[in-house]
Amino acid sequence: MFARSGIAAIRVLAVALVLGACSSSAVDTQARMAGGLSAAPASTAGPAAAPAFDASGAGSNESSTKAAPAPDETLIVKTGTLVLDVKNLDAALAKAQAAVAAAGGYVSGSDRSGQGDQQTATVTYRIPAASWDAALGGVRAVAANVEKEQTSAVEVTGQVLDLGARITNLRATESALQAIMARATKIADVLAVQQQLTDVQGQIEQLTTQQQHLQQQAALGTLTATFLVPVVAVTAATSGWDPGRQVDDATAQLIGLGQGLATAGIWLAIVGLPIVLVLLLIAVPLAWVARRARARAGRRPPEAPLWGPDAASGTQPGA
């Protein structure tokens, strides 16, 4: 009975600590945003004000001081996209990289494609926020023409402060649970507190990762620049014409025509010639019979007329 009641009490205490951490986080964030981020974060009562403990139960406040940026620091995530026409791709890439390096940035990725004069390159730069404008102007200056330019700035100060407050309160809850586990004497009590402690530590790691990612994005802006070499009109007109290919196409057409004629001759020799011979065997006898019939008809005497002078005398004409 005592063990069950002890576990129940520990669970109730852990839930109360978590709820207190969440409520104090919301109050702390609203107070900071209402104050225009100019005043220092107000201290909160309850679990948030409890001292942090390490694994051995010793007090430490170092983790809470690193949870959020300075109150007067504004964090802005800057991104940009450029599409530039350049005369010489290699020279433009070198000048752009030099301008970014002079601003304290670096190349984080690149992609180049094309052959001859038709080449393109896409480069991603990471530029410190303080020198963003200078680096952007330096990259833009290498172009003969700027086809497209798009930039954006998103403030994430509130998100970072909110994450910092939540991390601070969760660390206070973590310290309280560690203190309870240090005083626990039964295995069941230790396991119950350990489960709550594992959940809290997982939330701390997740929120810390999100906070660090936002801080890194705000510290270094991302600029993606695409460099294009304009195609000359004569080059564009002749790019699709290949004399060798035209010769090959004409030769292929001639060979195809010859193959068609040869195929027709083969069919006529194998299929058409026997048919013509059969027709000749039938037509020649018929023509001979018709000619004989016409010859016989030409040798018959003429018949006597039925009326006229010759008919009265009963004589044949020419008698």
Secondary structure, 3 states (H helix, E strand, C coil): CHHHHHHHHHHHHHHHHHHHHHHHHHHHHHHHHHCCCCCCCCCCCHHHHCCEECCCCCEECHHHHCCCCCCCCCCEEEEEEEEEECCCHHHHHHHHHHHHHHCCCEEEEEEEEEECCEEEEEEEEEEEHHHHHHHHHHHHCCCCEEEEEEEEEEECHHHHHHHHHHHHHHHHHHHHHHHHHHHCCCHHHHHHHHHHHHHHHHHHHHHHHHHHHHHHHHHEEEEEEEEECCCCHHHHHHCCCCHHHHHHHHHHHHHHHHHHHHHHHHHHHHHHHHHHHHHHHHHHHHHHHHHHHHHHHHCCCCCCCCCCHHHHHCCCCCC
